[in-house]
């Protein structure tokens, strides 16, 4: 089992990585709640690409969080699954 050690980085410690990734996802969600709306698509190709990238970034953040959760579960020997 991995323990959080002073000076360890999120990349070296599965729990630290989970905390860092969860914090990032929470920040993204908090910004969405503060804005109170999703971005508009706009009419230009640049606007459409910008919105598509916005969605992709959030989706990738969620997938990264799920991967970190799996890492921690595996590190704990399947406990928490």
One Martini backbone bead per residue (centre of mass of N, CA, C, O) as a GRO file, in nm:
protein
   81
    1UNK     BB    1   0.100   0.035   0.020
    2UNK     BB    2   0.042   0.370  -0.022
    3UNK     BB    3   0.194   0.660   0.107
    4UNK     BB    4   0.204   0.976   0.211
    5UNK     BB    5   0.482   1.170   0.146
    6UNK     BB    6   0.699   1.389   0.199
    7UNK     BB    7   0.752   1.526  -0.128
    8UNK     BB    8   0.550   1.397  -0.292
    9UNK     BB    9   0.407   1.336  -0.591
   10UNK     BB   10   0.137   1.278  -0.788
   11UNK     BB   11   0.297   1.078  -0.978
   12UNK     BB   12   0.400   0.887  -0.729
   13UNK     BB   13   0.104   0.919  -0.597
   14UNK     BB   14  -0.210   0.805  -0.621
   15UNK     BB   15  -0.353   0.988  -0.412
   16UNK     BB   16  -0.234   1.256  -0.506
   17UNK     BB   17  -0.346   1.232  -0.794
   18UNK     BB   18  -0.642   1.222  -0.714
   19UNK     BB   19  -0.654   1.493  -0.572
   20UNK     BB   20  -0.560   1.671  -0.808
   21UNK     BB   21  -0.780   1.582  -1.011
   22UNK     BB   22  -1.030   1.643  -0.838
   23UNK     BB   23  -0.971   1.943  -0.808
   24UNK     BB   24  -0.982   2.013  -1.107
   25UNK     BB   25  -1.274   1.921  -1.156
   26UNK     BB   26  -1.402   2.100  -0.941
   27UNK     BB   27  -1.315   2.367  -1.069
   28UNK     BB   28  -1.469   2.332  -1.335
   29UNK     BB   29  -1.750   2.305  -1.203
   30UNK     BB   30  -1.748   2.571  -1.049
   31UNK     BB   31  -1.727   2.754  -1.299
   32UNK     BB   32  -1.993   2.663  -1.421
   33UNK     BB   33  -2.174   2.754  -1.183
   34UNK     BB   34  -2.088   3.052  -1.184
   35UNK     BB   35  -2.181   3.106  -1.482
   36UNK     BB   36  -2.464   2.935  -1.546
   37UNK     BB   37  -2.329   2.819  -1.822
   38UNK     BB   38  -2.286   2.731  -2.132
   39UNK     BB   39  -2.132   2.759  -2.406
   40UNK     BB   40  -2.161   2.902  -2.699
   41UNK     BB   41  -2.133   2.825  -3.039
   42UNK     BB   42  -2.185   3.002  -3.257
   43UNK     BB   43  -2.090   3.071  -3.607
   44UNK     BB   44  -1.812   3.026  -3.626
   45UNK     BB   45  -1.555   2.809  -3.650
   46UNK     BB   46  -1.404   2.906  -3.399
   47UNK     BB   47  -1.640   2.883  -3.203
   48UNK     BB   48  -1.697   2.582  -3.249
   49UNK     BB   49  -1.412   2.485  -3.168
   50UNK     BB   50  -1.411   2.602  -2.884
   51UNK     BB   51  -1.649   2.436  -2.777
   52UNK     BB   52  -1.540   2.158  -2.843
   53UNK     BB   53  -1.290   2.192  -2.659
   54UNK     BB   54  -1.438   2.236  -2.397
   55UNK     BB   55  -1.572   1.957  -2.387
   56UNK     BB   56  -1.316   1.787  -2.415
   57UNK     BB   57  -1.172   1.885  -2.159
   58UNK     BB   58  -1.389   1.783  -1.959
   59UNK     BB   59  -1.386   1.488  -2.044
   60UNK     BB   60  -1.084   1.439  -1.986
   61UNK     BB   61  -1.101   1.503  -1.684
   62UNK     BB   62  -1.291   1.269  -1.612
   63UNK     BB   63  -1.112   1.040  -1.720
   64UNK     BB   64  -0.872   1.102  -1.534
   65UNK     BB   65  -1.021   1.052  -1.271
   66UNK     BB   66  -1.094   0.757  -1.324
   67UNK     BB   67  -0.800   0.658  -1.347
   68UNK     BB   68  -0.717   0.739  -1.058
   69UNK     BB   69  -0.915   0.558  -0.915
   70UNK     BB   70  -0.804   0.294  -1.026
   71UNK     BB   71  -0.519   0.326  -0.915
   72UNK     BB   72  -0.602   0.323  -0.616
   73UNK     BB   73  -0.745   0.054  -0.612
   74UNK     BB   74  -0.501  -0.112  -0.706
   75UNK     BB   75  -0.308  -0.022  -0.475
   76UNK     BB   76  -0.528  -0.151  -0.260
   77UNK     BB   77  -0.623  -0.433  -0.385
   78UNK     BB   78  -0.942  -0.352  -0.459
   79UNK     BB   79  -1.018  -0.154  -0.256
   80UNK     BB   80  -1.329   0.016  -0.334
   81UNK     BB   81  -1.490  -0.135  -0.578
   0.00000   0.00000   0.00000
